[in-house]
């Protein structure tokens, strides 16, 4: 009773007495795998949408119900009750940070990141290696 790989797909293991794995047999016979259809968790009548646990009609009902509830919630909230001031733009939210780089540091960074300097260094290294090999 030794297990071997399926000769067709070479993925699944089968017993020596079997010719092909169950997956390959199903494919060769043309049968489709029957997945159990999940029913809606709300109405238990219609099939649930893929990736969700509710059907289309229940989802529409829930979305239409949420719109009404959201309108009521926003009307009852007042800025004065929360104690927050209104903000007109993002500049008021984000603190002011001095992002200017001093001139001497900028020159140092520019020289370190200079492509011409990198190319020159690589050429010098290549020349040094050529001289060493001679």
Secondary structure as UniProt FT lines:
FT   STRAND          3..5
FT   TURN            7..9
FT   STRAND          13..15
FT   TURN            16..17
FT   HELIX           22..29
FT   TURN            41..43
FT   TURN            50..51
FT   HELIX           56..76
FT   HELIX           79..82
FT   HELIX           90..93
FT   HELIX           103..112
FT   HELIX           115..133
//
